[in-house]
Amino acid sequence: MLARLLELNLPVPEPVGALAERVGAFRYQAAILVRRIPGAVAMLEHDLITDDLIWRQVGETIGRFHAEGLDHVDLNCDNILVSASGIYLIDFDRCKLRGDRRHSGMAGWQRRNLNRLKRSLEKRLDDLPEGALPLRWRTLLSGYEQSLAASKKG
């Protein structure tokens, strides 16, 4: 999955090595080694988490992945990394590439991804002042929609 996402020029960590081992008739265990992204931290650990720019960039990045058809079934705030070089998504276990989804409207899987992210943010950012998270969420969605609109043109 990571190799394909890199081919699509999406911001993911570069895979360095992998190991898969069969465990029983229908199961396997796997591990992957990825190149570290210099200075990357989880979204909520970033010093500028209250800055609208970070929220907009996160939305734009998710929009780029969705435009390419990535259904990130575990999209949560811990799987979004922020570094000086940009926003990255990680943890693609059980994720699917659904093909190019540059159509009008939001597909159900895209909505589910965003709802999962929103729930994780609500759970982890419960100490924000009243009304702060809805404002940040609107900024994220604005970046998301702008990214999808740009992908339809390109």
N, C-alpha and C positions, 0 to 999 in steps of 0.2 A: 504494500500500500504506500509506504513512504517513497519508494522509488518512483511510483506512478505520480504521486503528488509533486515530487521534485520536477518530473518531466513537464508537469502543468505549470511550473514556475510558481508554486505556492510556498509560503513560508513555513517550512517544517524542518525539524532537525535532520541532518544528513545521516543515513544509516551507515554503520561501519562494518557490522557483522551480525549474524543471526544464527540461532541454533534451534532446531525443532526435534523433539523426541516423542516417539509413539508411546502412549501409556494405555494399554488395553486395545481392544478392537476398534473403538470409535472415538477415542480421545487422544489428545497430544498435549505436551507442554512445550512452550516456546519462550525464548528470550531474545531480545534484540539489544544491540549496543549502538548507541547513537553518539555523534560528535556533539560535544557541549557547545551551547550557544553562549558566547562570552557575555557576562554581565546579566544574563536573563534571570528574571525572578517571576514568580507567579503574580498574576494581575493584581491581586489585593495586597501584595507585599511591596508594590512599587511606590517609591516616594511621592510620585505625582498622581496618585490614584484619584485625587479630588479634582484633577485637571480635566476639563471637558475634552481636550485634544486626545487623551488616552482613550476615553470612552468612544469617541468618534472613530479613532483608528481601529479599535477592537471591532466595532460594527462593520467598518469597511473590510476588514480582514475576513470576518465570518461571511460577509457577502461574496467575497471572491471565491471562497471554498464552496459556498452554495451554488454559485453560478456555474461551477465546474461539476456540480452534482454530488458533492461529498455530504453524505448523511452521517454526521458525527453523533452517534447515539449516546455518547457520554460527554456532551459539551457542558462543562461547568467551569467555574472561575479558577480552579486549580489546573485546568488543562489549557489555559491561555497564559503564555509567557510574554513578558514585556522586556525588551532590551533596547540599547541605544540604536541598534540596527533595525528595529521594528517589532511587530507583533507576530507571534508564532503560535500555532496550535500543536498540541501533542496528544498522545494516547489514542491511537486509532484501532484498538482492539474492537472487534465486532462492527466496525464502521463499514459503510458500503459506498461505492461510487455508483451513482444512479445515472450517469451520463450527463450530458449538457442539459441544464434546466433553465435556459434563458427564455422563459415564457412569461406571460403576464400573470399576475397574481402569485400568491405564495402557496407552495405545495404543502400538504399535511406534514410531511417529514421535516420540512424547513421550520414550520411553526412549532413542531414538537422539540426540535433542537433549541430554538430560542426560548421556549417555555422552560425547558430544563435549565438553561443558563440563568434565566430570571429567578427560578426557585432557589438555585444555589447562591445567587447574590443576595436574595432576601434573607436567607438563612445566615449567611456569613456577615452581612452588613447591617445587622439589626440595631447597631449602636449609632447609626447615622442620625442626624437631626431629621425631624418630621419633614417629609416631602423631598428630601435630598435624593433618595434612590429613584423615585419616579422621574425626576429631572435628568438624572444621569442615564436612565434607561431610554428616555426619549432621544437623548444625544446619540446613544449607541444605535438605536433604530434608524435615526437620520443618516448616520454613516453607512449602515447596512443597506438602506434603500438607495442611497446615492451610488454605492458600489454596484448593486444589481442593475441600476439604470445605465451605468457606464458600460457594464458588460454586455448589455443588450445592443448598445450602439457599436461596440467593437467586435 
